Amino acid sequence: MNDHLKRARERFEPMLDTTRARAQAGCTRLRAYLAVQPPVKRVALIVLWGGGTLSALLLAYVLILIPLTPGIRDLKQARAARASTLVSADGKELASFDQGLQERVKLAQISPNVTAALVATEDHRFYQHHGIDFKRTAGAIFYSLKGDAQGGSTITQQLARNMFPEEIGRSRNLNRKLKELITALKIEATYSKTEILEAYLNTVPFLYNAFGIEMAARTYFDKSAFQLDILESATLVGMLKGTNYYNPVTNPGRSLERRNVVLGQMLKHGVITQPRFNALKKRPLRVHFARQAERPGTDTHFTAHVRKWLIDWADENDYNLQLDGLVVHTTLDFALQQAALHAVERQANALQAVADVEWSQSGVSLSSSTGAYAAVHGAINPFQYFWQSHAALGDAFVRESATYRKAVENGEAGPVALKRLKADRNFVAVLRAAKSRLEAGFVALDPASGEVKAWVGSRDFQREQFDHVAQAERQPGSTFKPMVYGAALEKGLAPERPYRDAVMSIKAGDGKLWRPTDMSGTTGNQMTMRDGLVFSKNTITAQVMQDVGLPDIISLAKSLGVNQSKLQAVPSLALGTSPVTLLEMVNAYASIAAQGEYRKPVFVTHITDRDGKEIARFSAVKPQRAMSQASAVTLIDMMRGVINRGTGTAIRHRFGILADVAGKTGTTQNNADGWFILMHPNLVAGAWVGFNDNRVNMRSAYWGQGGHNALLLVGDFFKAALDSGKLDGAAQFPGAPPRSAVPRQDEPQEAMDAMEEGGEMREEDMPAGDRATPAAPEEMQQVPDGPAAERRQDRQARDREAEVDRQIQQDRQFQQDRQFQNERQPFAPQEN
């Protein structure tokens, strides 16, 4: 590199020397010429040459700036600015890219008093110049040099700043002023004076998020711009010199003085007479302030998710979402979205009441009806017992808060800050309310296209922007089990393959031993792989996992759609301990419902311009085969059993849904997460329920189950979709049984409720060299064929169901015997 520079220097040094010599010779001749001139002429020549040089440089700089300032296309676009909108698949507006409160009006809809006051005050030669008032500009420079700073901008120049604040800049310097002048000339060459005034009055800001004269008139005088009288017009025009300084609401004295200055300008330029001015200046402001209600926030988690993608797309394709008036056609079904919002609100509120009541006192009164909890909710102190019995956790929450961390960073001792904050009732109340607020997420996809049809990221977007559909990663619990059983089917294992229902030790890759258990206990009997999924048996799933192998399970899960979150290759993965998003899980189930074909979720179908012309279409990507059709159909059939006789039976008996559906519940350790995903031939929907901090959970084992919490949201949604006709109740998956085989909705709930346990496996302290394996296949009792065997299988199934029911009743009775304090008044609040 040094040799290269040396050679280059050697090559150009002669040229530089020649140029330097010529310049020096020229300067010498110039000095010699000036030296022989008379003093006056010498000064005149220096001034003339210096001025000419500066003018030439300035002209060159202006020529450089011309292409860098907004062009004719930009001017027309800005004048006809319209915010882009997001619409649903059926054309309903979902959100827009509006900035502030603004309503554009024609100049004919604005009081003549406004335009008269504006021209007289801001630019009285507006109709004579062509964008630049050279006389006023020169005067402003003169007075500014004397120390009396004055503005020389015309209305057109101010409009240029309002329309293109980023392009022109906000700093007070020559560069900004030149850009402003050039843009003003372009505006005058493009639009008439009427159009310029109209554009100006529709874009000026007036505080309180109000933009334009129409919103200003409504805000300060509670009337339209057309109704403004001369005093009101002068007041608003006077604010343009400094909206905050001359605010008639907070600074009425200054505003009155400034209003009278405007009236004085109108007198000076012949708009009003002296007697009229004398009478007007004595009148009070008479402001009728009526702050305009902010337009309701239309954003949801879905539109916020689409916005992120859309902003990148607009940048890449040179579109302005605030000005171009694009119409973004999303996949969302408006009616289904409303059904989802109502389901989440209704059922999450009911579950919040359950959590509030159960954690309000030391005794738990268990009921399978959310209405029972809602009836007594007003008489209890929500979560009172939780905070009393979890003092250490409460302290941890305080220490983890931003307020505590900031206090410690500023030098306050930790124990002192902790004590101070715990004594702050308002701080503690807000913190506890946030930690004890139940959250939820819900999403629905069309399995045939991958299109998102409904999306609810939390109970209230305005309160909780964190998206529990696409952002939150939580343990999926047993909703992950279909990946295990699907991999088994792909490997050739039959649904009726028998396994022993027994607790067995499973060795992990690091030598640790685990013993997966079930809430319903174990029978020691043979159970088919099908029933292992139907009744969500951890003992059976763990053995299937061993037969299949973790690599195949992970590979299938990723192929089906769980491809963003990292899946940990540990045995407990089979029971859903590796955190994933709800969107991934529902996408995977949609792939199963599509008979094994994976489709990436689709949010936008196409984009049109303001005139309805399509400018972009996002065609569906060709589906990828994730699992064989035969395996997918068999897996769907196994998951029908979950709804008909397993952990998801509430879909039938609580919501009366008789359509051909299949699904799976999910519950994680300590009831921290509740999941439920349901598949219909035309729609797949899933929900997650839990607290943002998983150290807070549902108290009772019953309501902590995904089959009793998240299922409510999905069941409510599907019932509304089916009842409204949005979903075809007669649609069926391949291999569907006769409709008469579907359980009746009047079957008793208790006979059909199965419970499941969270997916964490219990670690054993055993030597790494000890090898423990489940019983070998030849040791298992084989299931014979024939009518007798079928009767035996039916009897075994009934026995298993009875055992599950017995375990449920035993669990409930145990809680009642231990925790009920008053059977006649089970929900009576505790005395402090």
N, C-alpha and C positions, 0 to 999 in steps of 0.2 A: 504493500500500500504506500509506504514512504517513497519507494522508487517511482511509483506511478505519479505521485504528487510532484516529485522532483522534476520528472520529465515534462509534466504539464506546465510547471513554473518556468522551465527553460524555454518552452515553446511560446508562452504568452508574454514573458517579460519584455521582449523587444517591442511588441505591440503596445504594451502599457507605457513603456518609456516614451514611445513616439507620441502617444495621446497626451501624456502628461506634459511633454515638451511643447506641444501645440497649444495646450490650454494655458500654460505659463506665458507663452509668447503672446497669446491673445490678450491676457490680462495686462501684460506689460504695455502693449500698444494702447489698450483702453485707458490705463492710468496716464500714459504719456499724452493722449488726446485730451483727457479731462484737465490735466495740469496746465495746458496752454489756454484753457477757456476762462472767460471772466467768471468770478465767483458766483454771480446770480445764475448765469447760464449753467454753470457746473452743477449747482444744487437742483436746478430745474430738470436737467438731464438725468441725474441720479433718481429723482422722484419719479420721472416719467418712465425710465427703464425698469425701476423697481415695481411700480404699479402695473406696468405691462406684463412683467414676469409673473406677478401674483395673479393678475387676471387670467393669464394663460394657464397657470397651474389650476386655478379655481375652475375655469372652463373645462379643462381636461378631467378634473375630478367629477364635475357634474355629468359629463358624458359617460364616465365610468359608472356613476350611480343610476343613470336612467334605466338600464336593464335590470338593476337590482331592486328597484321599487316596484310596487304592484302594477300589473299591466291592465289593459282594457278588460280582459277576461276575468281577472280578479275583481275588478270594480263591479262588473255586472253581477258576478257571483255574490259579492258581499251585499249589494243592494237588494238582491232577491234572496237573501239568506233565509234558509229554513232548516230547522233542526232535523237531523235524521231520526227515524223512529224504528223501534222493534215491534213487529206485529206477530200475532199467533198464526197458526196454520189456517185458521178461518178468518183472518183479517182483523182481529181485535187488537187495538193498540196496547202494548205491554209496557213500554217505556220510551223515553225520548232523550235527546241530547241537548235539551234547552239549557240556556244560561240565564238565571234570574227570572224575575217576573216581568214579562214584556208582552205588549199587545200592539202590533203595528196598525197604524191608521193612515188614511190618505190625508193630504194637506187640507182638502176640503172638509175633513172631519175635525179639524183643529180650529179653535177660535182665531179670527183675524187679529185679535188683541195680542196673541202670543207671537205671531210672526212680526207684527209691528214693533213690539217691545224688543224682540230678538235682534232684528236688523238695526234698530236705532242704537242699541247698546253695544252689540258685539261687532257690527260691520255695516256702518251706515252707507258705505259706497258699494254694498254687495251687488247691486244690479249694474254697476258701471265697470267693475274690474273683471278679469278673467282668471280668478283664483288667487292672485297676489295683488295686494294694495301697496304698490311701491312707495307711495307718499306716506302711508301710515307706518310702513316698515321702517322707512328712513327716520320718521319722527320717533318711533319707539327706540331705535338705536341711539338717537341724539339724547333723548331724555334718560336712557339707561346709563350712558356715559357720564351724565351729570349726577348720577346717583339716584335718580328717580326711575326705578325699573318699571317699564310698561310693556304690555303685550301688544304685538303687532299682527297677530294671527287673524286671518279672515275666517268667516264661517266655514268656507271650503277647506281651509287648512285644519281647522278643528275637526271637521268631519273626517279628514284623512287620518288624524290621530285616533279618532274613535273607531274607525273601520279597521285600521291595521296597526294596533298598538305594538305588536311584536315586531312587525317588519320595519316600522319607522323608529321604534325605540322610545324610551321614556326619559332618558338623560337630557339635561339642558346643555346641549353642545351644538357646534356648527354642523356636524354630521347629521344629527336628527333634523335640524332646521332645513338643510338642503333636501333631505328625503321628503320632508313635509311639503316643501315648495314644489318639488317635481311631481309628487302625487296629486297635489291640488290642481296643478295645470292639467294633468291627465283627467281628473274628475270633471273639470270645467269643459274639456274638449269632448267628453262623453255624454254628459247629462245637462238637462236644462236647469235653470235656476229653481224652478218649482220642485223638480226631482231632488235637487241638492238640499233644499230646505226640509222636504219631507223625510229624506234619509237622516238628516241631522237630528231632527226632533224625535225620531223614533229610536235613536241609539244613545242619546246622552243619559248618563247615570244620575239618579236622584236619591241615593241612600235607601236604606231599608230593603235592599235587593230589588228595587224598582228601577226599570230601565225604560226610557222613552216618556214623552209628554203625557200619554194616556194614563199610564200607571202612576205618574207623578200627580196628575189631577185627582185621581181616585184616592191616593194616599194622603195628600195634604188638604184637599178640599172636598173629598167625598162626592165628586161629580166627574163627568166626562170632560175630555179636553175641549170639546165643542162648546161647553157651557161656561168656560172660564171667562170671568169679567176682566177688566183692565187691571184692577189691583191684584187679583190672583195671578194673572199672567206676568205682571211685573215682579211679583214675589218669586215665582218659579224661574224666570229668566235671571233674576238677581242671584239665585243660588249657583248658577253656572260658574261664577267667579271662584267659588269655594263651597261645595255642597255642605260640608260639615261646619265650616266657620259661619256660614249664613243659614244654617238650618233653622227654619221658623219654629220648630218644635222645641229644640233645646237652647237656641240662641235667638229668642224673639226680638230682642233689642237690636242686635246687629242686622237681623233680617229686615226689620222695619227701615233702618237707615239705608240698607242696600236697595230695598224696593223703591225708596224715594229717589235714589240716585238713578235708577232705571227710568222712573217717571221724568226726572230732569233731562235725561238723554232724549226721551220722547218729545219733550217740550223743545229742546234745542234743535231737533231735526224736523220740527213742524208737524208732529203726529198729533199733539194735543196743544190747546191754547193755554195762555198764562192763567186765566181764571179757573180753567179746568184743573190745571196742575195745583194751584193753591188749594182747591177744595179736596182733591184726592190725597195730597200728602198728609192731611190731618186725620185721615181715617185709620182705624186700627187694622191689624193684620186679619183677624177673624179666621184663623186656621181651624179647619174641621178635620183633625188628624184621624185617619182610619187606616191603620196599618193593614195592608192587604194580606189575607191568609196565604201562607205558603201553599203552593200547589202540592197536593198530597204526594209523598214520595212513591213513585210508581215502581221503583226498582224492587226486584226480588233476588233471591240467590241465583235463580236461573238467568235473569237478564244481566246480573253482575258478572256471571260466568261468561256469557256471550260477549259482553262489552270488552272483556280482556282480550278475547280473540279478535274482536272486530276492530279494536284500535290498532292492533298489529297489521291486520289486513288493510285498513285504510292507509296506514303509513306506507306500506309496500306498494299500494296502487294509487297513491297520490290523491286521496280523497280527504275532505274536511267534514267530519261528522257533525260539527256545529253549523255548517253553512250549506252543505250540498243537498240537504233534503232527501237523503237516501232512505229507502224503505227496505228494511232487513226482514225477510220472511223466515221466521223460525219454525221449528217443528212442533212447538207446544200446542196442545189442544186446549182451548180456553175453557170449555166445559169440564174436562177432566182435571184441569188445574184448579178450578174452583172447588170441585169435589175433593181434591187432595187437601186444599187449604182448610176446608171445613172439617175434614176428617182429622187432620192434625190438631186443629184448634179444639175441637170437641173432645177427642179422646185424650189428648195430652193434658188438657185441663182436668179431666176426670182422674187421670193417673196422678197428677200433681196433688189432688185432694187426697188420694189414697196415701201417698208418701207423707203428706203433711199430718194426716190423722195418725197413721201408724207410728210416726216418730214423735208424736206430741206427748206421749206418756209412757211410763215403764211397761205397762201391760199392752199387749197387742190383741185387738179384737178382729179376728179374721172373718171377712165376708167375701163371697165371690161376686158381689154386686157393687159396681162403682157408685151406684145411687145411694147405698147405705153410707158411704163415706161423705158424699156430697151433702147429705142431709144434716150431718153433725159438724161440718167443716167450720161453720161460723162460731161454734162454741168452744173451739180448741185453740191452743197457741201452737202454730205449726212448728215442727222440728224442735220443740222445747226440750224434750228428753234427749234428743240426739246431741244437742250442744251441752247439756248437763253431763252426759255420759261419755263425751268425746272431748274433754277439756284439752288434752295434749294436741289433738288434731286441730282444734280451734286455734291454739297458739301457733301451730305450724302454718296455718292459713294466714295469720297476721304477719308472721316473719317472711312469708313468700310474697306479700303484697308489695306493689310498687311504692306505696307510701312509706312502708317500713324501710325498704332498701334505700330510698332517697334520704330518709332521716339518718340512717347509719352512715351513708356516704358523706353527709354534711357534718359528721363528727359526733352525733349523739350516740351514747352507749346503747348497745343492743337491748339489755334488760330494761333500761330506762324507756327506750322507744316502745318496747313491747307493753310495758305497764301503762304508758301514756295512751297508746292507741286502744288498748283494751278498755280503758276508762272513757273513751270517746264513743258514746252511745250511737251517734249517727254513723260513724265509720264502721262500727261492729255490725249495725243493722244492715248497712249496704253490703258488706262483705258476706254476711250470712245469707242474705237474700239471693245473692249471685250464686253462692255455692250450693244452695238447696233448691235451686230452680231446675226442674226437670226439663231436659231438652229432647228434641226429636229431629229426625231426618226422614224424608220420603222421596222416592223417585220411581217413575214408571216409564218403561220402554216398549216400543213395538218390536217384537222379536223378528218380524219379517223384514224390517228395514233398519233397525237400530235407532230409529228416531225417538227422541225424548218427548214424551207426551205430558208429563207432569213432574214438577221438581219443587220441593219445599225443603229448604236447608236448615230451618230452625222454626221455633214456634212464632217468632216475631222478627222479621228482618230488621226493622228499625231499632230493635233492642239488641239483637244478636246477629252480627254480620258474618260470624264464623260459620262456614258452610259444612253441615254434617252430612252432605251428600258427596262432595268431591274433595273436601279438604281434610275432614276428620278421619284419622286412622284409628279404628278400634278393633279389639278382638272380635271375630265373627262368631265364636262359639260353634254350636252344632250346625249352623248354616253352611259351614265349610265341609261338612261330612259328605254331601253329594259328590264332591271332587274325589274323595277317597273311594266311594262306591262306584263312581263312574270309571275311575282308573282300573278298578277290579273287573268291571264288565269288559273293558277294553282288553284286559289281559286274558279274558276267557272264563273268568269265574262266574258260575251260575248264581242267579238270585236266591235259589233254594239251597245253596251250599251251607252245610251246618257248621255252627261254632258253639262252643260251650260258654254259657253265661256264667263266667266266674272271674274273680279278680286275679290277674296274673301280673307277674313282674316283667317289665320290658326294658331291655338294655339300650341305652342311648349310645351314640358314637363316642362320647367322652368317658364311657365306662359307668355312668350313673344308672341306677335302676329306678324305674317308675312303676307305680301301680294305679292305673286308671280305675275309678269307681263310679257308681251310679247312685243317684238319689233314691231310686226305687229299690236299691239293693240288688242282690244276685240270687238266682234260683239254682244254679249248678246244672240246669237242664240244657238240652240242645236248643239252639235258636238259629233260624235261617239268617242268611245275610240280609234278606229283604226285611225281616222284622227288626234286625239290628238298626236299620235306617228308620223304619216306621216308628219305633219306640225310642229312637235316639240313644241307643245303648253304647256308652263309652267302652265297655268291656269288649263288645263285638267289634266296634270300629277299630280299636287298637289292634286286634288280631288281623283284621282285613288289611290294615296299614302294613303290618309285617309281611303278609303274603304278597302285597303289591310292590312295596318299596317306596321310600320317600321320593326318589328322583322321578318316577312315573307320575306320582300324585302332583308334584310341583309342576311338571311339564304340562299336564292336562289343565291344571288351574290357570296357568299362564295362557294356554291356547284358548281357553274359554273366555278369558277377559280379565282375570286378576293379574294384570301385567304392569301395573304401576308401582304397587307396594312390593317391598322385598319380603319374600316368603322364607322363613327360617327353616332350614333342614334339620329339624329336631322331631322326635316322636310325637310330642304334644301338638305339632302342627295339624295332625289328623283330627284333633278335637277343637281346632279353631283358635289357637293361641297366638298366631302371628297376625298383627294388626293390618287391616285393609280398609279401603273406603267402601261406603255403601254403593256408590256408583259401580265400582268394580264387581261387587258381588251380584248386583242386579243384572249387570251386563253378562256375567257368567251364566246366570240362570236363563237369561234371554237366549243365549247360545244353545243351552240345553233344549229350551222350548222350540227353537228353530231347528230341532232335530240334528244338533251337532254343528251347526254353521255359525261361526263367529263373525260379528259385524261390529265395527267400532261405533260407539255412540255418535249420533248425528244431531246437531243443534240448529243449523241453518240450511235451508234448501236453496234459496237464491236471493239476490239483491237487485232491486230496481231503482232507477233514478226518479227524480220528482215528477217526470212525465209518464212514468209507468214502463219505461223501456228497461228490459233486463240487461244488466251490465255484468252479472256474474252468476253462474249456476254451479252448485257443488253436487255433482252426481254421486250417487251411492257407490262406494267402493265394493268391488266384487267380494262376496263372502269367502271366508277361509274355512276349510273343513277342520274342526277342532277335535271331533270324535265321530265315530261311525254313526250312521243313522240308526242302525239296529241297537247299539248300546244306548243312544240317547232316548229312543222310544222305550226301552226297558227301564231306564233310570226314571223317566217320567212316570211310568206305571208304578214303580216302587214308591215314588214321592206322592202318588195318589193316596197310597196307604197312610201316609202321614196325616192327610186331611180326613180320610174316612175313618181311621181307627187309631191314630197315633197322637202325637203331641200337638197337632194342628186342628183337632176336631171342632174347636170353637167356631171355625169358619162355617161349619154346617149348622151346629145347634144354637149358636148365639146370633148369627147373622142370616141364617136360612138360605145360604148360597148353595144351590143344587147343581150349578154348572160343572162341567168337566174341568177341574182345577187340580193342581198339584203344587206342593210347596214344602217348606222346611222352617222349623223354629230354631232359635239359637239363644243360649243363655251362657254367660261367662261367670267366672269365679266370683263369689260373694254378690251375685245379682247385679254386677256393675253394668252389664250391657244386655239389652233385650233386642232380639232380631226376629224378623219374620219376612219371608219372601214367598210370593204366590205367583204361580204361572197359569195363565189362561192362553189358549191358542192364539189370541190376538193381542194380548197385553201381559207384561210381567211387571210386578210392582213389589217394592220392598220397603221396610221401615226399620229404623234403629231408634231405640229409646234408652235414655240414661242421663247421667249428670256429667257436666263437662269435666269435673274432677272425679275420677273413678274411685276415690276414697269415700265418696258419698254414694249410697246405693239404696235400692228399695229394701225395706226391712224384712218383710215376710218372704219366705221361699215361694209362696204362691204368686204374689204379684211381681216377684223378681223374674219370673219366667217369661221368655219371649212369646210363648204361646198364650200369655195372659196380659201382656202389655203391648208390645209392638204389633201383635196380631190384631189388636183392636183398631189400629190406624188403617191397616191394610184391608181388614174386613169391612170397615165403614166405607172406605173408598170403593171397593169392588161392589158392594151392595148398591151404592148410589149409581155407579157406572152401569150396572146391569139393569137396575130399575128404570133408568132413564133411556135405555136403549142404545147407549154409546158402545156397549159390548153385547155381542150376540150370545145369549144364554144357551143356545143350542149348538154352538161351535164345539168341536171335539178334537182332541189329540188322536193321532193314529193309535189303534189298539184300545180305544176307550171301551169300557164295559157298558152293558145296556143301562139306560137311565134308571130302570127300576132297581138296579144294584146299589145306587147311591143311598147312603143312610138317610133316614127321614129326619127332618129338622126338629121333630118333637121328641126325639130320643133324649133321655135325661142327661144333663151335663156331667154329673159326677161319674157316670158309668163310662164316659168316653174321655176323661181328662187323664193324660199321661204327663209325668213330670220328667225333667231332664236336669242334669247337673252340669256346672261349668266345666270348661275343658282343661283346667290345670290338672296335671298329674302329680301325685304325691311322690316325692323323692324318698328313697330308702337309703339308709346308711349301711350299705353292703359292700363287701370287697369287690373291686373291679374285676377280679379274676373269676368270681362266681358267675356261672352262666345259668340263667333262668329263661325258660322258653315255655310257651303255651303247650298244651297237650298235643301230641302228634295226631294227625288226621285219623290214623288207624285206631286210636284209642277212643275216638268219638263214635257215638251211636249213629249209625246210618239211618236215614229216613227211607223206609220201604215204599214201594209203589202200590197202587190199588185202592179200592173203596175203603177198606179197613184203615189204611194208612191216612187217607183223607179225613176220615172221622177222627182218627187219633190226632191229626194235626189241628183240626178244628177245636178238639177238646183242649189241646195244649195251648192254643191261642187264647181260648176263653180263660184258661187257668192263668195265663200270663196277664191278661187284662184284669182279672180279679186280683192278682197279686199287686199290680200297679195301683189299682183302686184302694186296696187295703193299706198300701204304703202311704198313699195320699191322706186317707182318713186318719191313719196313725200319726202322721206328721201334724195334721191339724189338731187332733185331740191332745197331743203332747204340748203344743203351743198354748192351747186353751187351758189345760190343767195347770201349766206353769205360770202363765201370764195373765189370765183373766182375773181381775180384781172384783168385778161386780157383774154377774151374769145378767141381771135385770137392767142395768145401765152400763152396758159394755163400753160406750163411748164417752162416759162422763169424764170431764177434764180433771186432772189432778190439781189439788190445792197447792199453792206455793208455800 
